[in-house]
Amino acid sequence: MMISRVFVCCVVACVLAAVLAAQSTSSTLIQGLLPPDAMTVEIADLRAVAGMERLLVLWMQSPKQEVRGPDAAYCGDAVYGDNWVGPTRLSLVDPVNRKLLNTIDILGPAFSRDAADSFRLPFWVGNYYYHVPQMNAKREGKPTILYLRDLTGEGVAAEFVLFMHGACGIAETGVFGYQKQSDRVVPYLVEVQDGSGRPKVEQWVSQIFARKPISPGHWDFTWEPGHGADSTIHEQVSFDKVRQLFLEKQKITPNPGTAK
């Protein structure tokens, strides 16, 4: 028996209406849990990941909008594009019990003229660092900031990457996400071993998480920083599931013909 096209359209319309209603309810609930001056940037549903009702919320406090001029030619635009700038937070919400479970600050070295407690999140940018699902003729569009993937190799797509401009062609990268063991959102730190002494624990590392892993939780690649650094860096990165941090081993080799 053929199902009428009208019936199918009605079903699709009902499903879409239910999805939009759920999104509207979530937005209203979240706004009630955040400060009055908060602007929600993105919300991600963690139900499939957490096994219970959880929402990941990326938000900012009284952000300012910065739009590039028509003749802009700044290499940092690959990271920032047209962006919001201001205090940035990541929260975990329990929508059933209407609770804000925890919140972390997104902090990094302030971008030139920005205040110390500020970060830049693009709302229109090229598909180079951030994931842009639909692009225009200039290969730009609205990014998905909460582009969740399994970056730790624990079999759960619950992490995402944020970027800061470091230099032309170089970005500082950091991983954030939902930690199922603690039922919290966390920044994933990196223990850097560069052969210079004791390991250093960092939040932001150059280039690592802008590269595609060879497998979930593992990176192995070589790059040249340039900008006066006449050397090649070999990066080997893995995730320590016990300590819940990334281990980065660097081997820095001077380029041929340069002084050691």
DODREN-870534 format. One record per residue: x, y, z of N, C-alpha, C, O in turn. Coordinates in steps of 0.001 Angstrom, whole numbers, padded with zeros to 6 digits, always signed. Layout:
<pts>
XYZXYZXYZXYZ ...
</pts>
This chain:
<pts>
+000845-001189+000000+000000+000000+000000+000882+001241+000000+001803+001336+000811 +000627+002177-000874+001423+003390-000980+001036+004384+000113-000143+004618+000378 +002045+004950+000727+001809+005981+001728+001726+007321+001020+002617+007671+000246 +000689+008055+001274+000489+009308+000547+001592+010300+000862+002138+010320+001965 +001911+011126-000133+002951+012136+000040+002566+013136+001120+003419+013659+001837 +001251+013395+001223+000765+014337+002235+001059+013805+003635+001460+014554+004525 +000848+012462+003819+001091+011856+005120+002569+011940+005486+002919+012271+006619 +003439+011635+004511+004880+011696+004754+005292+013112+005126+006069+013315+006059 +004778+014076+004406+005125+015473+004693+004672+015880+006090+005363+016625+006784 +003496+015380+006498+002991+015696+007831+003887+015116+008917+004157+015759+009932 +004354+013856+008678+005238+013210+009647+006542+013984+009771+007014+014255+010875 +007124+014339+008618+008379+015102+008621+008204+016435+009330+009058+016851+010113 +007084+017104+009047+006821+018399+009673+006675+018260+011185+007153+019104+011942 +006011+017185+011619+005825+016961+013058+007150+016696+013754+007405+017215+014840 +008005+015870+013111+009315+015573+013684+010154+016834+013782+010787+017081+014809 +010164+017640+012714+010928+018887+012708+010420+019832+013781+011208+020487+014464 +009106+019902+013929+008522+020783+014934+008931+020337+016334+009210+021167+017199 +008965+019021+016552+009366+018491+017865+010822+018811+018162+011166+019181+019285 +011693+018666+017135+013116+018969+017307+013312+020447+017632+014062+020793+018544 +012638+021312+016885+012765+022754+017116+012231+023139+018489+012795+024002+019162 +011132+022491+018905+010573+022779+020226+011536+022364+021326+011700+023073+022320 +012184+021190+021141+013154+020706+022132+014346+021645+022217+014843+021934+023305 +014804+022125+021052+015927+023056+021039+015571+024364+021734+016378+024933+022468 +014349+024831+021490+013895+026074+022111+013802+025915+023624+014181+026813+024377 +013289+024752+024066+013183+024480+025500+014564+024438+026137+014769+024993+027217 +015530+023771+025462+016897+023685+025984+017521+025064+026100+018167+025379+027099 +017328+025886+025075+017908+027231+025084+017337+028070+026223+018065+028801+026895 +016024+027956+026430+015383+028713+027508+015891+028248+028865+016176+029064+029741 +016004+026914+029039+016506+026348+030292+017925+026812+030567+018239+027252+031673 +018782+026714+029556+020189+027080+029726+020332+028552+030051+021118+028924+030922 +019580+029393+029359+019679+030829+029597+019323+031168+031037+019856+032116+031614 +018418+030383+031611+018026+030617+032995+019085+030202+033998+019059+030639+035149 +020031+029349+033562+021096+028890+034452+022357+029744+034356+023221+029680+035231 +022462+030532+033307+023666+031334+033065+023474+032770+033537+022344+033183+033799 +024559+033542+033651+024437+034953+034033+023567+035718+033029+023470+035319+031869 +022939+036803+033462+022047+037566+032582+022727+038075+031310+022075+038242+030279 +024044+038323+031384+024749+038867+030220+025365+037769+029349+026178+038060+028472 +024985+036512+029583+025564+035399+028827+024945+035283+027437+023744+035483+027257 +025788+034958+026460+025331+034649+025108+025742+033215+024775+026931+032898+024756 +024777+032363+024518+025072+030979+024173+025600+030906+022745+024954+031382+021811 +026765+030315+022583+027373+030177+021256+026913+028874+020598+026445+028878+019460 +027049+027766+021321+026622+026472+020786+026215+025544+021920+026676+025675+023054 +025323+024586+021580+024896+023544+022508+025070+022200+021821+024708+022051+020654 +025620+021221+022530+025764+019869+021987+025086+018882+022926+025271+018942+024142 +024301+017974+022359+023602+016949+023128+024555+015784+023389+025060+015174+022447 +024803+015474+024658+025747+014418+025036+025043+013125+025456+025681+012225+026001 +023763+013030+025214+023006+011876+025689+023616+010552+025249+023766+009639+026061 +023967+010440+023978+024535+009190+023462+025909+008901+024056+026299+007742+024197 +026626+009937+024397+027976+009802+024951+027938+009489+026435+028635+008592+026910 +027112+010239+027170+027073+010135+028627+026190+008997+029121+026368+008508+030237 +025232+008572+028289+024287+007556+028734+023211+008124+029635+022462+007375+030262 +023130+009450+029704+022103+010145+030474+021965+011543+029896+022765+011956+029056 +020966+012260+030339+020706+013589+029787+021792+014571+030211+021906+014928+031384 +022575+014994+029245+023623+015976+029487+023730+016890+028258+023588+016443+027120 +023984+018176+028514+024187+019148+027446+025522+019846+027643+025868+020247+028754 +026260+019985+026563+027519+020729+026568+027212+022119+026026+026649+022259+024940 +027581+023139+026780+027205+024511+026421+028445+025400+026351+029185+025528+027326 +028658+025999+025205+029740+026962+025013+029112+028350+025004+028221+028627+024202 +029585+029235+025909+028954+030543+026016+029977+031630+026337+031110+031348+026727 +029545+032882+026160+030412+034034+026401+029655+035079+027200+028425+035127+027179 +030410+035917+027906+029808+036993+028682+029996+038325+027961+031118+038767+027713 +028880+038944+027636+028868+040258+026972+029929+040363+025882+030740+041289+025912 +029948+039437+024918+030988+039495+023887+030792+040655+022925+029680+041143+022727 +031885+041079+022343+031843+042101+021302+032070+041441+019950+032816+040469+019834 +031424+041977+018947+031534+041421+017599+032619+042143+016810+032681+043373+016806 +033469+041376+016147+034500+041961+015302+034382+041374+013897+034513+040166+013703 +034135+042238+012932+033953+041827+011538+035098+042381+010700+035465+043548+010837 +035654+041555+009845+036765+041968+008987+036312+043009+007968+035165+043003+007520 +037215+043884+007618+036919+044838+006567+037009+044182+005197+037538+043077+005084 +036510+044828+004164+036501+044228+002820+037893+043959+002262+038062+043082+001415 +038884+044699+002726+040246+044533+002218+041184+043914+003259+042401+044084+003191 +040610+043209+004205+041413+042609+005266+042397+041594+004696+042040+040775+003850 +043636+041657+005167+044670+040724+004699+045566+040364+005879+046759+040669+005885 +044983+039720+006865+045685+039350+008091+045674+037829+008189+044613+037214+008087 +046849+037208+008387+046912+035750+008364+046173+035115+009543+045820+033937+009488 +045937+035885+010608+045159+035371+011726+043698+035162+011396+042980+034510+012154 +043235+035713+010259+041845+035522+009852+041529+034047+009578+040370+033635+009638 +042559+033261+009280+042336+031825+009065+041823+031166+010335+041108+030166+010273 +042186+031727+011496+041738+031199+012780+040480+031913+013264+039531+031271+013711 +040475+033250+013174+039416+034031+013803+038286+034445+012867+037133+034502+013295 +038587+034736+011593+037551+035200+010680+036777+036365+011281+037362+037235+011926 +035458+036384+011071+034574+037301+011781+034264+036633+013113+033839+035478+013140 +034470+037344+014217+034445+036639+015498+033782+037415+016620+033554+038622+016534 +033481+036670+017682+033070+037230+018950+034285+037230+019875+035085+036295+019844 +034429+038263+020692+035548+038306+021635+035028+038693+023012+034259+039643+023156 +035462+037940+024026+035032+038208+025390+035299+037020+026286+035808+036005+025812 +034971+037110+027581+035122+035973+028487+034342+034771+027958+033165+034885+027616 +035006+033624+027895+034423+032431+027273+034406+031284+028269+035379+031057+028988 +033291+030564+028305+033096+029491+029265+032516+028245+028582+031862+028316+027542 +032792+027097+029227+032233+025824+028780+031541+025193+029982+032147+025040+031043 +030270+024827+029815+029491+024295+030931+028861+022953+030588+028608+022636+029426 +028617+022177+031638+027871+020931+031528+026556+021119+032261+026527+021541+033418 +025461+020799+031568+024129+021023+032122+023365+019701+032207+023397+018887+031284 +022686+019509+033322+021743+018407+033507+020358+018987+033243+019798+019643+034121 +019779+018760+032035+018505+019399+031704+017306+018798+032453+016283+019463+032615 +017432+017550+032906+016324+016924+033627+016138+017565+034992+015023+017919+035376 +017244+017713+035725+017189+018312+037059+017449+019817+037046+017504+020464+038092 +017607+020354+035847+017810+021801+035668+018973+022310+036510+018845+023262+037280 +020119+021640+036337+021305+021985+037114+022497+022281+036207+022684+021652+035166 +023287+023246+036632+024577+023523+036004+025605+022701+036779+025914+023026+037926 +026138+021642+036169+026995+020706+036890+028401+021247+037106+028945+021134+038205 +028989+021829+036083+030278+022517+036271+030573+023417+035083+030011+023254+033999 +031459+024362+035311+031834+025344+034290+033335+025552+034351+033908+025640+035437 +033977+025633+033188+035409+025944+033141+035627+027185+032282+034871+027451+031347 +036665+027935+032611+037051+029105+031825+037906+028662+030643+038749+027774+030773 +037685+029274+029513+038550+029067+028353+039558+030209+028349+039229+031341+027995 +040778+029903+028742+041801+030936+028879+043028+030594+028058+043422+029433+027949 +043610+031604+027495+044855+031436+026764+045592+032755+026778+045045+033752+027249 +046817+032797+026277+047517+034086+026168+046662+035076+025392+046264+034801+024259 +046379+036217+025988+045474+037179+025367+045991+037644+024013+047188+037874+023839 +045086+037778+023064+045411+038235+021720+045642+039744+021734+044710+040518+021951 +046869+040151+021504+047315+041555+021427+046489+042523+022279+046778+042692+023464 +045493+043146+021714+044758+044211+022401+043643+043698+023306+042963+044506+023939 +043428+042386+023391+042313+041846+024168+042612+041834+025663+043770+041817+026081 +041543+041844+026460+041672+041725+027905+042164+040322+028255+042044+039390+027460 +042722+040192+029464+043305+038912+029874+042281+037782+029859+042568+036697+029353 +041091+038022+030409+040045+037003+030437+039174+037150+029196+038025+037585+029272 +039738+036781+028064+038963+036866+026825+039461+035819+025840+040596+035348+025920 +038591+035474+024922+038914+034497+023895+038146+034909+022645+037162+035645+022718 +038614+034419+021493+037950+034743+020237+037356+033485+019615+038051+032492+019404 +036063+033545+019326+035370+032441+018680+034781+032937+017366+034009+033896+017368 +035126+032309+016243+034617+032777+014955+033142+032405+014754+032687+031343+015180 +032413+033307+014096+031045+032961+013685+030946+032892+012157+029919+032495+011606 +032040+033288+011482+032119+033154+010015+033598+033060+009661+034350+034014+009863 +034016+031914+009135+035448+031682+008971+035683+030639+007893+034758+029928+007500 +036920+030542+007411+037270+029533+006421+037376+028139+007026+037572+027984+008231 +037246+027134+006175+037295+025743+006614+038748+025263+006652+039142+024373+005899 +039533+025871+007543+040939+025491+007659+041232+024907+009032+041753+023797+009144 +040901+025647+010062+041066+025130+011425+039743+024583+011961+039657+023421+012357 +038724+025423+011968+037416+024978+012451+036650+024253+011345+036867+024486+010156 +035750+023369+011768+034923+022608+010833+033778+023487+010334+032972+023973+011128 +033708+023688+009026+032661+024491+008410+031863+023582+007479+032334+023270+006385 +030670+023148+007881+029919+022167+007083+029395+022683+005750+029305+021923+004787 +029048+023965+005682+028540+024539+004434+029314+025815+004130+029361+026734+004948 +029921+025862+002945+030782+026989+002582+030260+027736+001369+029556+027181+000526 +030627+029019+001302+030286+029819+000133+031410+029714-000903+032301+028873-000784 +031353+030579-001915+032357+030544-002979+033763+030846-002467+034746+030430-003080 +033865+031564-001351+035169+031873-000750+035623+030786+000224+036624+030945+000922 +034883+029689+000262+035156+028572+001169+035111+029020+002633+035929+028611+003457 +034128+029871+002925+033874+030321+004282+032432+030028+004654+031574+029856+003789 +032179+029975+005952+030822+029742+006408+030752+029742+007921+031707+030124+008598 +029618+029313+008446+029405+029250+009891+030073+027984+010430+029741+026884+009989 +031001+028119+011367+031703+026934+011867+030895+026181+012924+030053+026758+013611 +031168+024892+013037+030679+024109+014165+031825+024057+015176+032785+023308+014994 +031722+024843+016225+032805+024901+017212+032831+023607+018029+033895+023029+018249 +031666+023159+018474+031576+021919+019251+031520+020729+018282+030537+019990+018229 +032594+020575+017531+032717+019487+016559+033316+018294+017314+034534+018115+017347 +032454+017494+017909+032882+016456+018841+033467+015248+018119+032894+014722+017165 +034636+014827+018615+035334+013664+018064+035974+012871+019191+036054+013337+020328 +036425+011671+018864+037170+010869+019835+038642+011225+019684+039360+010609+018896 +039081+012212+020435+040465+012666+020356+041362+011970+021374+042586+012045+021268 +040772+011295+022357+041554+010623+023389+041749+009133+023111+042581+008488+023748 +040987+008586+022163+041097+007161+021877+040360+006288+022874+040621+005088+022963 +039440+006879+023625+038669+006117+024608+037347+005601+024049+036525+005048+024780 +037152+005789+022744+035958+005247+022093+034716+006092+022232+033614+005625+021945 +034874+007328+022667+033729+008218+022871+033997+009553+022177+035018+010191+022430 +033091+009970+021311+033254+011246+020602+032755+012367+021499+031599+012780+021410 +033642+012856+022370+033227+013827+023384+034176+015002+023516+034039+015793+024449 +035146+015144+022600+036135+016213+022703+036119+017091+021454+035707+016663+020376 +036578+018326+021628+036684+019245+020499+037923+020104+020687+038516+020128+021765 +038313+020814+019624+039535+021613+019636+039200+023090+019491+038328+023467+018708 +039902+023921+020254+039845+025363+020077+041209+025848+019613+042234+025225+019889 +041206+026978+018899+042426+027470+018263+042677+028937+018600+041745+029722+018773 +043956+029283+018690+044394+030669+018804+045473+030907+017753+046273+030019+017458 +045486+032097+017199+046518+032452+016230+047866+032565+016926+047998+033281+017918 +048874+031852+016404+050226+031944+016946+051119+032783+016061+051748+033734+016525 +051178+032433+014783+051918+033161+013754+051323+032722+012426+050489+031817+012386 +051739+033347+011356+051182+032971+010054+051409+031477+009797+052547+031008+009766 +050315+030746+009616+050402+029319+009353+050568+028457+010591+050691+027237+010484 +050572+029080+011777+050758+028340+013024+049648+028711+014002+049384+029890+014236 +048999+027693+014573+047949+027923+015557+048293+027242+016870+048874+026157+016890 +047930+027890+017960+047977+027248+019269+046684+026457+019426+045603+026967+019132 +046789+025219+019886+045627+024334+019914+045399+023767+021313+046354+023487+022039 +044140+023600+021683+043799+023034+022979+042574+022146+022862+041667+022432+022081 +042544+021067+023639+041435+020114+023613+040582+020280+024872+041101+020385+025983 +039274+020299+024674+038314+020398+025769+037216+019367+025516+037029+018916+024386 +036500+019001+026562+035413+018075+026324+034799+017489+027574+035057+017935+028692 +033976+016470+027352+033249+015801+028430+034019+014573+028883+034367+013710+028078 +034284+014507+030192+034969+013369+030785+033923+012506+031489+033367+012892+032518 +033669+011337+030917+032580+010495+031412+032847+010002+032832+031921+009909+033639 +034111+009682+033147+034436+009144+034480+034031+010097+035603+033536+009663+036643 +034240+011376+035392+033945+012367+036430+032608+013064+036218+032135+013787+037095 +031992+012846+035045+030756+013532+034673+030956+015043+034766+030171+015765+035381 +032042+015490+034126+032402+016904+034126+032947+017306+032756+033363+016455+031969 +032942+018598+032482+033676+019098+031325+035058+019487+031826+035200+020032+032921 +036075+019203+031020+037454+019420+031454+038303+019952+030307+037977+019739+029140 +039410+020656+030642+040458+020922+029654+041434+019756+029706+041831+019337+030793 +041825+019227+028563+042784+018119+028537+044191+018691+028396+044524+019293+027375 +045007+018502+029420+046343+019065+029437+047325+018211+028637+047044+017062+028297 +048484+018804+028346+049517+018135+027553+050826+018186+028321+051280+019265+028701 +051439+017027+028553+052761+016967+029165+053797+016950+028044+053884+015994+027275 +054575+018022+027968+055521+018205+026859+056917+017767+027293+057444+018251+028295 +057511+016852+026536+058888+016419+026752+059702+016817+025530+059623+016179+024480 +060482+017877+025681+061256+018388+024542+062753+018160+024696+063547+018695+023922 +063144+017366+025696+064554+017046+025878+065341+018119+026595+066552+017978+026769 +064684+019197+027018+065405+020307+027650+065471+020185+029177+066100+021007+029843 +064827+019170+029718+064804+019023+031180+063544+018323+031614+063071+017398+030953 +062997+018774+032738+061784+018160+033246+060602+018459+032337+060529+019540+031754 +059672+017508+032208+058483+017740+031369+057678+018933+031877+057638+019206+033076 +057044+019631+030957+056191+020763+031303+054755+020400+030956+054499+019762+029934 +053832+020801+031793+052419+020554+031528+051797+021839+030996+051831+022881+031651 +051233+021745+029807+050680+022913+029127+049208+022677+028767+048754+021538+028648 +048483+023778+028598+047117+023702+028088+047099+023859+026566+046334+023191+025871 +047960+024761+026059+047981+025069+024632+049302+024619+024028+050370+024878+024582 +049220+023943+022890+050413+023486+022182+050289+023843+020700+049195+023829+020135 +051413+024157+020090+051409+024570+018683+051119+023390+017753+051742+022333+017849 +050176+023600+016870+049905+022748+015721+049291+021374+016001+048532+020875+015171 +049591+020755+017129+049262+019345+017358+047840+019001+016938+047635+018161+016062 +046870+019639+017554+045485+019220+017374+044826+019842+016144+043641+019634+015886 +045618+020611+015391+045152+021057+014080+045424+019978+013031+044899+020041+011920 +046239+018999+013384+046576+017904+012482+045650+016711+012720+045149+016506+013826 +045438+015941+011674+044615+014739+011789+045424+013645+012475+046560+013390+012075 +044871+012986+013504+045623+011915+014178+045788+010701+013273+044978+010472+012374 +046847+009920+013517+047032+008694+012735+046041+007628+013204+045719+006698+012464 +045564+007774+014435+044493+006959+014999+043977+007727+016203+044680+008603+016705 +042769+007431+016689+042260+008191+017832+043231+008189+019002+043613+007133+019506 +043630+009393+019431+044535+009528+020562+046007+009478+020221+046845+009479+021122 +046354+009433+018904+047763+009322+018504+048065+010235+017311+047335+010258+016321 +049170+010990+017439+049657+011855+016359+051137+011560+016133+051873+011272+017076 +051560+011634+014883+052973+011434+014544+053232+012195+013252+052824+011754+012178 +053911+013344+013351+054166+014158+012160+055356+015074+012391+055824+015240+013518 +055834+015663+011310+056961+016591+011341+056536+017915+010730+055809+017945+009737 +056996+019016+011330+056657+020326+010780+057793+021312+011021+058647+021100+011882 +057787+022386+010250+058801+023431+010384+058131+024726+010819+057279+025252+010104 +058509+025246+011989+057865+026462+012483+058181+027706+011663+057348+028607+011561 +059385+027769+011074+059755+028975+010327+059813+030180+011241+060084+030045+012434 +059558+031373+010683+059543+032619+011457+060836+032796+012263+060807+033213+013420 +061970+032471+011630+063258+032635+012280+063756+031407+013005+064895+031384+013472 +062927+030385+013109+063345+029136+013760+063795+028157+012678+062964+027543+012009 +065097+028013+012507+065643+027157+011447+065775+025719+011948+066877+025207+012150 +064632+025095+012138+064630+023741+012657+063388+022989+012201+062421+023579+011719 +063440+021678+012367+062316+020798+012072+061904+020116+013376+062754+019679+014152 +060593+020029+013609+060089+019428+014841+059328+018147+014513+058376+018158+013732 +059754+017062+015111+059039+015790+014979+058192+015605+016233+058716+015577+017346 +056882+015480+016045+055949+015360+017160+055411+013929+017249+054968+013361+016251 +055453+013367+018427+054800+012096+018718+053920+012321+019943+054412+012664+021019 +052627+012125+019769+051670+012427+020825+050758+011232+021051+050286+010609+020100 +050515+010919+022317+049577+009852+022667+048809+010270+023909+049241+011156+024647 +047670+009633+024136+046858+009976+025301+047034+008933+026386+046887+007735+026142 +047350+009396+027587+047496+008523+028749+046121+008412+029424+045668+009356+030072 +045468+007269+029270+044104+007098+029780+044058+007058+031299+043041+007415+031895 +045137+006632+031932+045172+006585+033395+045286+007995+033972+044536+008367+034874 +046230+008772+033445+046465+010127+033952+045546+011156+033302+045475+012297+033758 +044841+010761+032238+043899+011631+031549+044560+012900+031024+044041+014004+031193 +045719+012722+030381+046357+013839+029696+047132+013322+028486+047406+012128+028365 +047475+014243+027605+048242+013899+026413+049734+013954+026731+050184+014803+027501 +050490+013043+026133+051943+013027+026259+052543+013417+024920+052319+012745+023913 +053300+014496+024911+053917+014996+023671+055433+014848+023761+056062+015393+024668 +056011+014117+022829+057466+013988+022744+057932+014731+021504+057493+014442+020391 +058823+015688+021707+059348+016500+020611+060802+016153+020340+061592+015961+021264 +061140+016076+019070+062546+015990+018673+062795+017152+017729+062244+017201+016630 +063630+018088+018165+063914+019290+017381+065259+019126+016703+066283+018940+017360 +065244+019196+015385+066470+019004+014593+066786+020265+013806+065955+020720+013020 +067996+020855+014003+068372+022043+013201+068398+021678+011718+068840+020592+011345 +067928+022582+010889+067967+022359+009447+069402+022397+008941+070237+023086+009526 +069707+021677+007875+071086+021669+007330+071589+023077+007046+070870+023905+006486 +072833+023338+007439+073428+024639+007162+073181+025682+008221+073643+026815+008091 +072436+025314+009305+072192+026280+010368+073083+025964+011564+073484+024817+011763 +073383+026969+012345+074232+026790+013512+073493+026009+014575+072289+026188+014760 +074209+025143+015276+073597+024346+016349+073621+025145+017634+073157+024665+018668 
</pts>
